[in-house]
Amino acid sequence: MATREKNIWVLLVFILSGLVIGGLLGELASNVSWLWWLSYSQTFGLENPIVLDLSIIKITFALMFKINVASIIGMLLAIFIYKKI
């Protein structure tokens, strides 16, 4: 059972690193004229943060995602590499 949990964590690290590296490459590709399509992105999430005021503590919740084509390709590539390892 411990091996299966370890594999799930390794997969999660691979997916997150694929998203981050792909997103970075997508932003860098926006300056190249024939790779503009890699930087096409969509942003979604909470536009206005949710504030929970409990008088002694104030908590603010906000979450935004910006996904571009390169980050999706990076995630798929990370899953492919994970399966090969």
Secondary structure as UniProt FT lines:
FT   HELIX           2..29
FT   TURN            30..31
FT   HELIX           33..39
FT   STRAND          41..45
FT   STRAND          50..53
FT   STRAND          58..61
FT   STRAND          64..68
FT   HELIX           69..84
//
